[in-house]
Amino acid sequence: MNIYIHQTTAIDEGCQIGEGTKIWHFSHLMAGCVIGNNCNLGQNVFIASGVILGNNVKVQNNVSVYEGVVCEDDVFLGPSMVFTNVINPRSAVIRKNEFQKTLVKKGATIGANATIICGITLGNYCFIGAGAVVNKDVPNYGLVVGNPARQIGWMSENGQRLHFDEKGIAVCSETGKKYKLENKVVTLL
């Protein structure tokens, strides 16, 4: 199937792994996870049961993707970024029935060491800065940084900062594609 799995990787029976996917050193995929085509899972990656990764998802080293997380196509998960799945964890209290869903939409980027608090949606092509702590939804194309994360701008589908003119139009410096900002919503023209 044209899949690369490093010999130190643990793959539990019942995982679905798409064509062209590469899984590197010391990673662990639990039964019931779904990995799309052409994904790349770096060293020391953990994928829990029920997790869904779309096509062309890049998971960098030392990332754990816990139950309740869905990443659509073309998502980038930076080194050592963190997902949570329970709002108020306690070691002595079992809260597996309280796992919250987190949706990472198409083309989103999450920077190194960022933390994503469960129960939110990260919009299409949004960009989460390194080290950010995200505790609320991020709009499509939104650029957020800090702790707690706050929106400081907008990004193009190619990851370039967008600068809108007085008419609400911005042009990606890399591709020339135009974007419209209206009522705090960005759309590709």
Summary of the structure (lengths in Angstrom):
residues: 189
radius of gyration: 17.3
end to end distance: 38.2
largest distance: 55.9
contacts: 629
relative contact order: 0.09
helix: 2%
strand: 37%
